[in-house]
Amino acid sequence: MQTNRIDKKQRAKKRVEELKGFYIHSIVYVLVNLFILISTVIARTRGGEGLSDALFNFGTLATPFFWGIGLTFHAAKVFSFNPFFNKDWEERQIQKYMEEDKKNAHKYSTRTKDN
């Protein structure tokens, strides 16, 4: 009973650490990308570009875009979102392999009886 409670506490603690890590990652993402975005736009507008040209430039938005992809994957991991390999998929695969093993066992058991 005691070890079960300890296991639950350790899992809960790990979950809280994962959430904390994601929230810190999100805050850093916003702060750093705001700084980069503002700095880049100011530098480009001082260089003669218009505000919309400076703002909607691939160079300006590349870091937030690609880092955002990484942040999305981090969120998917922390919040257990996996539309492709979810629990239903896992269960179907387990059942499939169990059926294959059962067929193979039956196939080999009938061969040994025939010989």
C-alpha positions, -999 to +999 in steps of 0.1 A: +000+000+000+028+024+009+048+017-023+016+023-043+012+057-027+049+065-033+045+055-070+015+078-074+033+106-057+064+102-080+042+100-111+023+132-100+056+149-093+069+140-127+037+153-143+040+186-125+077+189-136+067+183-172+039+209-170+063+234-153+089+227-181+063+234-208+050+266-191+086+279-188+093+270-224+061+289-234+071+320-215+106+320-228+092+315-264+070+345-260+096+368-244+125+359-267+104+360-299+089+393-289+124+407-284+136+393-317+105+405-336+106+440-322+144+443-327+142+430-363+113+452-372+130+483-357+162+475-375+145+469-409+123+501-407+154+521-399+170+506-429+142+520-451+117+492-453+080+499-446+064+485-414+044+458-432+074+447-453+096+445-422+070+427-401+058+402-427+093+391-438+104+354-437+136+365-419+115+382-392+091+353-387+114+324-392+125+320-356+090+322-341+076+298-368+102+270-364+105+274-326+067+273-326+068+239-343+090+226-315+068+242-289+038+224-304+055+191-302+065+198-266+028+206-258+017+174-276+040+153-254+031+170-222-006+169-228-005+134-242-019+144-276-011+120-303-037+117-330-018+090-349-005+066-322-031+069-295-043+042-270-069+028-295-042+024-321-019+007-296-047-017-285-055-026-322-018-033-328-016-055-296-047-074-307-033-079-342+000-093-330-017-115-305-039-129-333-009-135-355+009-153-327-022-174-321-025-183-358+012-192-360+010-213-328-020-231-342-003-236-376+029-251-361+010-272-336-010-288-365+022-294-385+038-313-356+007-335-352+007-343-389+043-355-389 
